[in-house]
C-alpha cells in the first residue's frame, strides 16, 4: 500500500497519477473534501497521518511549508508514530535543507528511511507525469522509489545525501522567481516604450534570453489571467524566503534574490498571495502607469 498526505494543487495530481497507474493508495488531507475525487476513484481514506503510516510501506508527503510538514510528522497522531520499521517516507514538500536533515534523523531513530524529493514543475506537468524530482538520500532508497517517482515525473535526479534534494529545489525556485520577475519587468518596460505586447513577447521568447518557463507563462501575461494560479505568489515568496534563510546560515549574500523576493512580498501585502506569481507583471505595469 502507498500512502499520500497532502492533497492540494500538486499533491492531488501526483496522487492521481499513482492511482491511475493501478497503485493501491491510502490518503489523508487536512480537509477531507479535497481528497473526495481520489476516494471516488478508489483511494482509501485515513483519518490521520498516523493511520496512513500504519497502512502503507511507502508514504509521500506534499505539503505547503515546514510548519505543515512538522504538523503531519509529529504528535500522537503524527506520521512518525504510525510508520512501521523499514518503511520509506518520501517528502516532496519544499522546505529548507536543514529541516530535511532533521526529518531524516528523526525517521532513522524509528528505523524509517527518508528521502527528500521536491519537484520542479507546476500543475500541467504534474497532471502529465512530467515533473522533475530532486532527490536527497540513500542511493538504494532512490532506486527503490524510482518506479513510483517515474509514474509522476520524467526525470529523477539523485543529488546526494539527505537535504541535497531540498537544496537543489531552493536553488531552482530562486532562479525561477528571478526569471519571471525579469520577464515581467521587460514586458512592462517594452509596453511603456510603445511596443505591442504580443509582438514584444514573441521577440523575447524567440531570443537568446528566454527560459522554458517563460513560454509557459506568456499566456498569463497576454491574457491577464492571474487569479487562476499554476504557482501562487505566496508559494514563490515562501520558497525565496527559505532560500534567504538558508543563505544567512551559510554566510552567503543573495542581493538579487532578496530584491526580487521583496517584490513578491509586496504582492502578498496587496492581497495577491493567491494569484499566479506571473501577476508581478500586472503590478509592475500598473505601478509604472501611476
C-alpha positions, 0 to 999 in steps of 0.5 A: 500500500502507498500512502499520500498526505497532502492533497492540494494543487500538486499533491492531488495530481501526483496522487492521481497519477499513482492511482491511475497507474493501478497503485493501491493508495491510502490518503489523508488531507487536512480537509477531507473534501479535497481528497473526495475525487481520489476516494471516488476513484478508489483511494482509501481514506485515513483519518490521520497521518498516523493511520496512513503510516500504519497502512502503507510501506511507502508514504509521500508527503506534499505539503505547503511549508515546514510548519505543515510538514512538522504538523503531519510528522509529529504528535500522537497522531503524527506520521512518525508514530504510525510508520512501521520499521523499514518503511520509506517516507518520501517528502516532496514538500519544499522546505529548507535543507536543514529541516530535511536533515532533521526529518531524516534523523528523526525517521532513522531513530524509528528505523524509517528511511527518508528521502527528500524529493521536491519537484520542479514543475507546476500543475500541467506537468504534474497532471502529465507525469512530467515533473522533475524530482530532486532527490536527497538520500540513500542511493538504494532508497532512490532506486527503490522509489524510482518506479513510483517517482517515474509514474509522476515525473520524467526525470529523477535526479539523485543529488546526494545525501539527505537535504541535497534534494531540498537544496537543489529545489531552493536553488531552482525556485530562486532562479525561477522567481528571478526569471519571471520577475525579469520577464515581467519587468521587460514586458512592462518596460517594452509596453511603456516604450510603445511596443505591442505586447504580443509582438514584444513577447514573441521577440523575447521568447524567440531570443537568446534570453528566454527560459522554458518557463517563460513560454509557459507563462506568456499566456498569463501575461497576454491574457491577464489571467492571474487569479487562476494560479499554476504557482501562487505568489505566496508559494514563490515568496515562501520558497525565496524566503527559505532560500534567504534563510538558508543563505544567512546560515551559510554566510552567503549574500543573495542581493538579487534574490532578496530584491526580487523576493521583496517584490513578491512580498509586496504582492502578498501585502496587496492581497495577491498571495493567491494569484499566479506569481506571473501577476508581478507583471500586472503590478509592475505595469500598473505601478509604472502607469501611476 
